[in-house]
Amino acid sequence: MYRKTPFLFSAVTLVILLAACAVPSATQPPAAQPPAEQPTTPPQEAAPTQAPQAELPPAQAPEKPSTLTVLCTPQEDWCQAMTRAFEAETGIKTSYVRLSSGEALARLRAGKDNPEFSVWWGGPADTYVAAKAEGLLEPYISPNAAAIPDSQKDPEGYWTGVYVGALGFCSNRDVLAKLGVEKPDSWDDLLDERLKGQVAMAHPASSGTAYTAVWTQVVRLGSVDAAFDYLKKLHNNILQYTKSGAAPGQMAARGEIAVAIIFSHDCVKFADEGAPMLEVSFPKEGTGYEIGGVALIKGAPEPEAAKMWIDWVLTAKAQEIGATVKSYQLPTNPEAKVSERSVKLSEVKLVDYDFIEAGKSRKAITQRFEDEITVAPK
């Protein structure tokens, strides 16, 4: 009998071996799976550490100003009296430089980038208007300005009025008598041929008084051209154009001229100081007037002291100092006492003097005066 066992064994063995090759190895690691996305949680901020409180130094009062330099335009003795009184009251060492209004404006222009003064006191308001337009002043509304009438101060606080004065004629009675001329009471009276070389006024480029006289002609005659026509006629009788507005009054007191065109309060002052032959009169057609101002200078080296000065000069007490040195301007503070020697504006015919327009026109008019009047032959 033929036996098939060995062949069956070999086939079974082969099947087993082939099956073993098809089974994966038990040591092969499974395929890596991407990790599940976890939500991110922002890290918590650490609680702030409480810093220890440092002790603050005690509050210190601002340092008191120690010096003040005033640009002063009124008469020298009034400048002295005012600065002495302010220094005595405040303890601030106070000095001044006295210049006429036009000179003061020129000095402010020259020192615009490095001011030498902190406050400007005195002189006609139209000069302050010109300074404001040129960026030479800084606004400051003093708490004491509330007492000053609105018509006598700049609404923006660039200047505030401290006194008022009327322009007039200051005549030497003795000289007029020798000439056989009556006291003038009209602008046209000054054109009398008998007064040739007998009249004096300041130059409007240097003097606020003289510029007031020039602008008065513009107002009363209606135009700049008409004013210059009159000034050319007046030029024939003018002995001298002085630098200071009050200087012609001193000439009249010495008998050098018959008539000076100045502010009336200066004539009264010179009469009281030893020239009783001087007499004031006003033109019947109308005359100009001034509002003397005070202002903080832009870039002032002593601004706090300057503001203290402005506050002080607006008080009634300070405005009464003028009369003690025979400066008889009318105070702007209604509470101040008025000297019996001061002019009564209600008795004087005043022109409608526009300080704003006068100030804006100042540079052009003073230059024209220089070009057409001072160089003209007589």
Helices and strands as residue ranges (DSSP letters): H 5-22, E 67-72, H 76-90, E 93-98, H 101-110, E 119-124, H 125-133, E 137-138, G 143-147, G 150-152, E 160-172, H 173-179, G 187-191, G 193-195, E 199-202, H 208-221, H 224-235, E 238-242, H 247-253, E 259-263, H 264-272, E 278-281, E 289-297, H 303-313, H 316-319, G 322-325, E 330-331, G 345-347, H 355-369, I 370-374
